[in-house]
């Protein structure tokens, strides 16, 4: 091993990589490249621009060879590679993107994201992320005020709704299990269960199994015709869990379910939880943002009574992924989720400023900086207008589908998610009707001009749109129906 005296100067290729002027020049080229990409997507768009440049998975592998040169090639600079990436990627800013619950990020947030990546402050301990930790507490305080939660409320940011739901259930387990499951394990007491509707996000089923509760750990609560949890079925589900030898500890409600965007009746569910000493967790990953808009606030009435809430900023707050708030009515409960010692990181006493005590991540990127900077730069009114606009799009599209004789609406939309199907002839039923939806969706996907999904409700296959782009308008709402009709005509030939 060479001694310090043999170390020599820093190699030129390392100095060049960290050269601020190179970074400045690369930055200008990359921003220009991405701005050109954005300009092509923002309406009015080039009519020939696909929303998804679909390529079969096996063929896509050949476009991105796993070969990396020792010396950078002339055509391998950042702007060239990132431009090619944008070319081959689905275009979330395109108004014909109607697919997953992923927003077109507000462009300024991408710049804040770049700053967070460059600064790269890991946020497990305050001394490694002083600015971003303070920003995290600021945005959490804004979120709990927005939801009307009490002065005891608080929380943390974490990496996505799935991790957020797991984190909240870990806290619920410590609070309500009646034994120390963290120290003693899942079998240190009776088997536990949560009460949850079948329409809940699949991350709940994953969390229940990760906690070691098995298939019986999630006891199903019935839903009504609008796919909302039936509060009047909670007593039956609770009794069923007890009869199966389980100890129910929580009810998990949805504020904007993934399948249909439905909002569960939170006040009635909260009443049941209070009368049965159950923890109420609200998965508001998608729909908690409705609290920003006065005309939509009724959808989340009662959310302030929840013991924990998950709220994704990377859905209806137009942030890049991932940025999820886990909020607690009693902030002290947040320490129970990960009750362990790590003396090399944390002092023995509870230190609220070291957020790694309360999140999965031991290294957490500066997600708070991205949301904080965006709130400051755009103002709350922008986010309020964003939510109002996409919900209006959902309601307008639902009305169009409901008025069309050749389409069926699964349920009038609560939010910006609309579930429907093409059915030109009432005699088409069962497997034939399901196959028609799958075929029409596949045709539209491969053509690349429209992107939407399918989902299953009541065992049947339906088409599903999530209207996440506030720049979409009447042309897109009418256009996707016409595109489906056109695909049906091609199938019939």
C-alpha positions, -999 to 999 in steps of 0.1 A, spaced: 0 0 0 15 34 -9 23 58 18 8 93 20 40 107 5 35 85 -26 -1 97 -31 7 123 -57 -16 150 -71 -53 145 -78 -56 129 -113 -68 152 -140 -98 130 -149 -111 134 -114 -105 172 -114 -123 175 -148 -153 156 -134 -157 181 -106 -149 212 -126 -176 238 -118 -173 253 -153 -179 219 -169 -209 215 -147 -222 249 -157 -218 241 -194 -233 206 -190 -262 222 -171 -270 247 -198 -271 219 -224 -292 196 -203 -317 222 -194 -320 232 -230 -325 196 -240 -352 191 -214 -369 224 -221 -371 213 -258 -387 180 -247 -411 200 -225 -420 224 -253 -430 195 -276 -453 181 -249 -470 213 -237 -502 221 -257 -506 228 -285 -485 198 -293 -472 183 -325 -501 160 -334 -477 133 -345 -459 132 -311 -467 100 -293 -475 100 -256 -457 67 -253 -430 56 -278 -439 20 -271 -412 -7 -279 -415 -43 -269 -394 -50 -238 -371 -74 -255 -364 -49 -283 -359 -21 -259 -329 -38 -244 -309 -35 -276 -314 3 -276 -294 7 -244 -263 -15 -246 -246 -26 -214 -212 -13 -227 -194 16 -211 -162 31 -225 -131 37 -205 -129 72 -220 -162 91 -228 -172 91 -264 -180 124 -282 -217 114 -285 -220 103 -249 -222 136 -231 -250 141 -205 -272 161 -228 -271 135 -256 -278 106 -233 -306 124 -214 -321 136 -247 -322 100 -259 -337 90 -226 -365 116 -230 -371 104 -266 -376 68 -254 -396 76 -223 -433 80 -217 -443 117 -218 -461 126 -186 -464 162 -197 -483 152 -228 -520 160 -224 -529 125 -238 -512 108 -208 -541 94 -189 -525 65 -172 -510 59 -137 -513 83 -108 -480 100 -116 -481 137 -123 -463 158 -148 -439 174 -123 -440 211 -122 -407 220 -140 -392 241 -112 -394 211 -89 -370 193 -113 -344 221 -107 -349 218 -70 -344 180 -74 -311 187 -92 -300 209 -63 -309 182 -38 -290 157 -58 -259 179 -59 -260 188 -22 -268 152 -14 -274 157 23 -284 125 39 -311 132 65 -310 105 91 -291 129 115 -296 166 117 -259 175 114 -259 159 79 -290 178 67 -296 209 88 -314 230 61 -334 201 47 -344 188 81 -358 223 90 -376 224 57 -391 190 64 -406 202 96 -419 233 78 -437 213 51 -450 188 77 -465 217 97 -482 230 66 -496 196 58 -511 190 92 -526 225 92 -541 218 58 -557 186 70 -570 203 102 -552 180 125 -547 190 161 -517 209 176 -502 176 188 -499 164 152 -466 160 133 -448 135 112 -420 128 87 -414 125 50 -404 91 36 -399 73 2 -433 66 -11 -468 56 -1 -459 19 3 -431 27 28 -454 53 44 -482 28 50 -458 3 65 -443 29 87 -478 40 100 -488 3 107 -456 -2 126 -465 27 148 -501 14 151 -488 -21 162 -467 -6 190 -495 16 201 -524 -9 200 -511 -45 200 -509 -47 238 -474 -62 237 -439 -51 225 -439 -66 190 -407 -48 180 -387 -64 208 -405 -97 211 -415 -103 175 -448 -110 158 -455 -140 180 -449 -123 214 -487 -119 217 -519 -129 200 -521 -127 161 -531 -93 150 -553 -80 122 -564 -48 105 -598 -41 90 -596 -30 54 -617 -28 22 -608 -49 -8 -603 -17 -28 -574 -6 -7 -540 -2 -23 -520 -34 -26 -492 -19 -4 -515 -26 26 -515 -64 19 -478 -63 15 -473 -44 48 -496 -69 66 -475 -98 54 -442 -80 60 -453 -75 96 -457 -113 98 -495 -114 102 -501 -137 72 -532 -139 50 -555 -135 79 -540 -103 90 -562 -82 67 -599 -88 74 -620 -75 45 -647 -49 50 -675 -47 24 -678 -18 0 -709 -2 -14 -719 3 -50 -696 33 -53 -666 11 -40 -665 30 -7 -659 12 26 -692 4 43 -689 16 78 -719 -4 88 -699 -36 80 -671 -28 104 -688 -45 133 -692 -77 113 -655 -76 102 -644 -69 137 -664 -98 151 -650 -121 123 -614 -112 132 -621 -119 169 -638 -152 161 -607 -162 141 -585 -157 171 -572 -123 159 -568 -91 178 -580 -62 156 -558 -31 161 -567 -8 133 -590 2 105 -574 13 72 -595 37 52 -589 53 18 -591 89 9 -589 84 -29 -586 47 -36 -563 36 -63 -589 17 -84 -616 43 -86 -605 73 -66 -633 67 -40 -633 83 -6 -644 62 23 -669 78 48 -643 89 73 -665 104 101 -685 71 105 -653 50 104 -637 73 130 -667 69 152 -663 31 150 -626 33 158 -631 55 188 -659 32 202 -637 1 198 -603 16 207 -589 10 172 -562 30 154 -575 48 124 -551 50 95 -561 69 64 -543 61 31 -546 96 15 -516 91 -7 -536 101 -38 -566 121 -24 -556 140 7 -547 169 -16 -585 175 -19 -581 193 15 -565 222 -4 -597 231 -23 -627 244 -4 -653 229 -28 -636 194 -24 -630 195 14 -661 174 21 -643 145 5 -618 144 34 -641 155 62 -630 135 93 -594 129 82 -583 152 110 -595 124 134 -572 98 120 -543 85 142 -521 84 111 -524 97 75 -502 90 44 -501 118 18 -480 117 -14 -466 149 -27 -456 130 -59 -492 126 -69 -515 156 -66 -489 180 -54 -470 176 -88 -437 167 -72 -412 143 -88 -411 109 -71 -407 100 -43 -420 123 -15 -446 110 10 -457 124 43 -466 101 72 -486 123 96 -497 114 132 -524 129 153 -500 125 182 -465 131 169 -449 111 198 -464 80 183 -439 83 154 -411 72 176 -427 38 182 -424 27 146 -387 21 149 -379 17 186 -343 7 186 -309 20 195 -281 31 171 -256 47 194 -232 56 167 -259 78 152 -282 88 180 -279 99 216 -298 78 241 -325 105 247 -352 111 222 -339 136 197 -367 150 175 -342 166 151 -327 133 140 -354 120 117 -338 87 111 -352 76 145 -386 75 129 -382 65 92 -372 34 73 -343 52 56 -309 55 72 -300 77 43 -329 99 31 -325 122 1 -335 158 4 -371 154 -7 -382 181 17 -361 207 -2 -379 199 -34 -414 204 -19 -403 234 3 -387 252 -26 -417 245 -49 -442 258 -23 -421 290 -19 -416 294 -57 -451 287 -69 -473 295 -39 -501 274 -24 -526 288 -49 -508 270 -77 -512 237 -59 -548 245 -50 -555 253 -87 -538 221 -99 -559 199 -77 -591 218 -86 -583 215 -123 -576 178 -124 -607 169 -103 -627 191 -127 -613 171 -156 -623 139 -139 -658 151 -133 -661 164 -169 -649 131 -183 -672 111 -161 -701 132 -174 -690 126 -211 -688 89 -205 -721 88 -188 -738 106 -217 -723 83 -244 -746 55 -255 -716 32 -264 -698 36 -231 -705 26 -195 -694 44 -164 -685 22 -135 -693 48 -109 -695 86 -109 -660 98 -101 -652 114 -67 -618 126 -80 -597 126 -111 -599 88 -117 -625 76 -140 -634 39 -146 -654 30 -177 -657 6 -205 -667 5 -242 -699 -15 -247 -716 -6 -280 -740 -36 -277 -756 -46 -244 -755 -82 -255 -717 -83 -252 -711 -96 -217 -687 -117 -196 -654 -128 -210 -662 -113 -244 -667 -79 -229 -634 -82 -209 -615 -92 -239 -628 -63 -259 -615 -38 -232 -581 -55 -232 -579 -55 -270 -588 -18 -273 -563 -8 -246 -536 -28 -263 -543 -13 -297 -542 23 -282 -510 15 -263 -491 1 -294 -502 31 -315 -487 54 -288 -511 82 -292 -530 76 -260 -520 61 -227 -546 47 -202 -550 16 -181 -573 -12 -172 -585 -23 -138 -607 -50 -123 -639 -42 -104 -663 -69 -93 -644 -94 -113 -649 -76 -146 -623 -57 -166 -627 -19 -171 -608 9 -187 -593 34 -163 -579 69 -167 -562 91 -141 -564 127 -153 -531 140 -138 -522 167 -164 -538 201 -157 -530 212 -192 -555 186 -207 -588 199 -219 -619 191 -238 -600 179 -269 -584 152 -248 -616 142 -231 -634 138 -264 -603 125 -282 -597 94 -260 -633 83 -265 -630 87 -303 -597 68 -302 -613 39 -284 -641 39 -310 -616 40 -338 -597 11 -323 -630 -8 -320 -637 -2 -357 -603 -16 -366 -609 -47 -345 -643 -53 -362 -627 -53 -397 
